Amino acid sequence: MFNILFRAFFAFFILIAHIIKADSPNLTKLDLSLLQFNVVQNGNSNRKFIWLHGDEKTAKMALEYHIKKYKGTAYFIINESREIKINGGIMDPNRIFSIEGAKKNLHKYNPYWSASKKKKILEILNKDRDLLFLELFSNNQTLLVSLHNNFKGYNIKSEISNSDEVSVKKNQNPRDFYLCTNKEDFEILSRSPFNVVLQESPPKEDDGSLSWAALDNGVRYINIETRLGWLSMQKKMLKYIEDNLP
């Protein structure tokens, strides 16, 4: 009897361990020519999350917490500063998502590079961008969520002129807000306690940011923007998306 009970308990333990292992986040690496990401996958979901600026540590902590509790795939850039280092120069990783945006940003930070050097780097960036698009935009049912933190100055008012609709809450700090590109998502988020802007119209000038690339590729996109250090706020805003958006 003891042996039978022991074998039954052992089989149950193995089953539970297998289930836990299957549902635990899986860590891999996305290694491109100029960009590297740690990729954490937790089960199967239409949610994809990305952290792009290495100095925005609150956003990283919020996403690390979230991806352990909720299903989805999270992309963490392997970088400690806001800009990435490339071939002796630097560049903003959130300005590489269009050819024109990448070209302007490369010149902004590296104005003294030769034309041939810039051309070579842009050719490499074009390949990296294509691979990233395959990762992030391969399914038009994807909900892509980007996490950012701001410092003094930048707030929701900075985005109003580029927005189609705006919902500003009186009791919310203007530096904490959602930016989304899908009308239905905006309607849901506008009923939340949080600030939100809708940007569903193509910009007059594409700056190479991920939001415009997602819009151009027909992928739902939301940026969760909060003050640096306000971890609890970013967690709450992530949870609201998880609980309310399809």
C-alpha positions as CSV (number, residue, x, y, z in Angstrom):
1,M,0.0,0.0,0.0
2,F,2.8,2.4,0.9
3,N,4.5,1.7,-2.5
4,I,1.3,2.4,-4.3
5,L,0.7,5.6,-2.5
6,F,4.3,6.7,-2.9
7,R,4.2,6.0,-6.7
8,A,0.9,7.9,-7.0
9,F,2.3,10.9,-5.0
10,F,5.5,10.8,-7.1
11,A,3.5,10.8,-10.4
12,F,1.3,13.7,-9.1
13,F,4.5,15.6,-8.2
14,I,6.0,15.1,-11.6
15,L,2.8,16.2,-13.3
16,I,2.6,19.4,-11.2
17,A,6.3,20.1,-11.8
18,H,5.7,19.7,-15.5
19,I,2.7,22.1,-15.5
20,I,4.7,24.7,-13.5
21,K,7.6,24.4,-15.9
22,A,5.3,24.7,-18.9
23,D,3.7,27.8,-17.6
24,S,6.9,29.5,-16.3
25,P,8.5,32.3,-18.4
26,N,11.0,31.1,-21.0
27,L,14.1,33.2,-21.6
28,T,15.8,33.4,-25.0
29,K,17.9,36.0,-26.8
30,L,17.2,37.9,-30.0
31,D,20.6,38.8,-31.3
32,L,20.5,41.3,-34.3
33,S,23.5,43.0,-35.9
34,L,23.2,46.3,-33.9
35,L,20.5,45.4,-31.3
36,Q,20.2,42.7,-28.7
37,F,17.1,41.7,-26.7
38,N,16.4,39.3,-23.9
39,V,13.0,37.7,-24.8
40,V,10.8,36.3,-22.1
41,Q,7.8,34.2,-23.1
42,N,5.1,33.2,-20.7
43,G,2.6,30.9,-22.3
44,N,0.7,31.8,-25.5
45,S,-1.0,35.2,-25.9
46,N,-1.6,38.0,-28.4
47,R,0.2,40.3,-26.0
48,K,3.7,41.5,-26.8
49,F,5.6,43.9,-24.7
50,I,8.8,45.9,-25.4
51,W,11.2,47.9,-23.3
52,L,13.5,50.0,-25.5
53,H,15.3,52.7,-23.4
54,G,17.9,51.2,-21.0
55,D,17.9,54.2,-18.6
56,E,14.1,53.9,-17.9
57,K,14.5,51.3,-15.1
58,T,11.0,51.7,-13.7
59,A,9.5,50.5,-17.0
60,K,11.8,47.5,-16.9
61,M,10.8,46.6,-13.4
62,A,7.1,46.9,-14.2
63,L,7.5,44.6,-17.2
64,E,9.6,42.1,-15.3
65,Y,6.8,41.9,-12.7
66,H,4.0,41.7,-15.3
67,I,5.4,39.0,-17.5
68,K,5.8,36.7,-14.6
69,K,2.1,37.0,-13.7
70,Y,0.5,37.3,-17.2
71,K,0.9,35.5,-20.5
72,G,2.7,37.2,-23.3
73,T,6.1,37.8,-24.8
74,A,8.4,40.6,-23.5
75,Y,11.4,42.1,-25.3
76,F,14.0,43.7,-23.0
77,I,16.7,45.6,-24.8
78,I,20.2,44.7,-23.6
79,N,21.5,48.2,-22.9
80,E,22.1,50.4,-19.9
81,S,21.6,53.9,-21.4
82,R,19.0,55.6,-23.4
83,E,21.0,55.4,-26.7
84,I,22.6,52.4,-28.1
85,K,26.3,52.4,-29.1
86,I,26.9,51.6,-32.8
87,N,30.3,51.5,-34.4
88,G,31.8,54.3,-32.4
89,G,28.6,56.4,-32.3
90,I,25.2,56.4,-30.7
91,M,21.5,56.3,-31.7
92,D,18.1,56.3,-30.1
93,P,16.6,52.7,-30.5
94,N,13.1,54.2,-30.7
95,R,14.0,56.0,-33.9
96,I,15.0,53.1,-36.0
97,F,11.6,51.9,-37.1
98,S,11.5,53.8,-40.4
99,I,14.2,54.5,-43.0
100,E,13.8,58.3,-42.8
101,G,13.6,58.3,-39.0
102,A,16.8,56.2,-38.7
103,K,18.6,58.4,-41.2
104,K,17.7,61.6,-39.3
105,N,18.5,60.2,-35.9
106,L,21.8,58.8,-37.1
107,H,22.8,62.2,-38.4
108,K,21.6,64.0,-35.3
109,Y,23.9,62.0,-33.0
110,N,26.8,61.4,-35.4
111,P,26.9,64.5,-37.7
112,Y,30.6,64.1,-38.5
113,W,30.4,60.6,-39.8
114,S,31.2,60.2,-43.5
115,A,28.3,59.6,-45.9
116,S,29.7,56.1,-46.7
117,K,29.8,55.1,-43.0
118,K,26.2,56.3,-42.5
119,K,25.1,54.4,-45.5
120,K,26.7,51.2,-44.3
121,I,25.1,51.5,-40.8
122,L,21.7,52.3,-42.4
123,E,21.9,49.2,-44.5
124,I,22.6,47.1,-41.4
125,L,19.7,48.8,-39.6
126,N,17.4,48.1,-42.5
127,K,18.0,44.3,-42.0
128,D,17.6,44.6,-38.2
129,R,14.4,46.4,-38.7
130,D,13.0,43.8,-41.0
131,L,13.8,41.1,-38.4
132,L,12.2,43.1,-35.6
133,F,9.1,43.6,-37.7
134,L,8.8,39.8,-38.2
135,E,9.0,39.4,-34.4
136,L,6.6,42.2,-33.5
137,F,4.2,42.5,-36.4
138,S,3.9,38.9,-37.7
139,N,0.4,38.6,-36.4
140,N,-2.2,41.3,-37.1
141,Q,-4.0,40.2,-34.0
142,T,-1.1,41.3,-31.8
143,L,-1.5,43.9,-29.1
144,L,2.0,45.5,-28.8
145,V,2.6,47.4,-25.5
146,S,5.7,49.6,-25.1
147,L,6.8,50.9,-21.7
148,H,8.5,54.2,-21.2
149,N,9.4,56.6,-18.3
150,N,9.7,60.3,-18.6
151,F,11.7,63.0,-16.8
152,K,10.8,66.6,-16.3
153,G,9.1,68.4,-19.2
154,Y,7.5,65.6,-21.3
155,N,3.8,64.9,-20.6
156,I,0.5,64.2,-22.3
157,K,0.3,67.9,-23.5
158,S,3.3,67.2,-25.7
159,E,1.2,64.7,-27.7
160,I,-2.1,66.6,-28.0
161,S,-1.2,68.3,-31.3
162,N,-0.4,64.9,-32.9
163,S,-3.5,63.2,-31.5
164,D,-6.9,62.5,-32.9
165,E,-8.7,62.3,-29.6
166,V,-7.7,63.0,-26.0
167,S,-9.0,62.0,-22.6
168,V,-7.4,63.9,-19.7
169,K,-8.4,63.2,-16.1
170,K,-8.4,66.0,-13.6
171,N,-7.0,63.9,-10.8
172,Q,-4.1,62.4,-12.8
173,N,-0.6,63.6,-13.3
174,P,-0.2,64.6,-17.0
175,R,3.1,62.8,-17.1
176,D,1.3,59.4,-16.7
177,F,-0.7,58.4,-19.7
178,Y,-1.5,55.9,-22.4
179,L,-0.8,56.5,-26.1
180,C,-2.7,54.2,-28.4
181,T,-3.2,53.8,-32.1
182,N,-6.5,51.9,-32.2
183,K,-9.9,53.6,-31.8
184,E,-11.6,50.7,-30.0
185,D,-8.7,50.5,-27.5
186,F,-9.0,54.3,-26.9
187,E,-12.7,54.1,-26.2
188,I,-12.0,51.5,-23.5
189,L,-9.0,53.2,-22.1
190,S,-10.8,56.6,-22.0
191,R,-13.2,55.0,-19.4
192,S,-10.2,54.1,-17.2
193,P,-8.9,56.3,-14.4
194,F,-5.9,57.2,-16.5
195,N,-5.0,59.8,-19.2
196,V,-5.0,58.6,-22.8
197,V,-4.4,59.9,-26.3
198,L,-5.4,58.4,-29.6
199,Q,-3.0,58.7,-32.6
200,E,-4.7,56.8,-35.5
201,S,-3.7,59.2,-38.3
202,P,-0.3,58.9,-40.0
203,P,2.1,61.7,-39.0
204,K,3.1,64.5,-41.3
205,E,6.7,63.6,-40.5
206,D,7.7,60.0,-39.5
207,D,10.3,60.2,-36.7
208,G,11.1,56.5,-36.8
209,S,9.3,55.7,-33.6
210,L,7.7,52.3,-33.0
211,S,4.2,53.7,-32.6
212,W,4.1,55.0,-36.2
213,A,5.5,51.7,-37.5
214,A,2.9,49.7,-35.7
215,L,0.2,52.0,-37.1
216,D,1.6,51.6,-40.6
217,N,1.6,47.8,-40.2
218,G,-1.9,47.6,-38.9
219,V,-0.9,46.4,-35.4
220,R,-2.6,47.6,-32.3
221,Y,-0.1,49.6,-30.2
222,I,-0.1,51.1,-26.8
223,N,2.6,53.1,-25.0
224,I,2.4,53.2,-21.2
225,E,4.2,56.4,-20.2
226,T,4.8,57.2,-16.5
227,R,7.1,59.2,-14.4
228,L,10.4,57.6,-13.6
229,G,10.2,56.0,-10.2
230,W,6.4,55.5,-10.2
231,L,6.5,51.7,-10.3
232,S,3.1,51.2,-8.7
233,M,1.4,53.5,-11.3
234,Q,2.9,51.6,-14.3
235,K,1.9,48.3,-12.8
236,K,-1.7,49.5,-12.4
237,M,-1.8,50.7,-16.0
238,L,-0.5,47.4,-17.2
239,K,-3.0,45.5,-15.2
240,Y,-5.9,47.7,-16.5
241,I,-4.9,46.7,-20.1
242,E,-4.7,43.1,-19.1
243,D,-8.2,43.1,-17.4
244,N,-10.0,45.2,-20.0
245,L,-8.5,45.0,-23.5
246,P,-9.2,42.0,-25.8
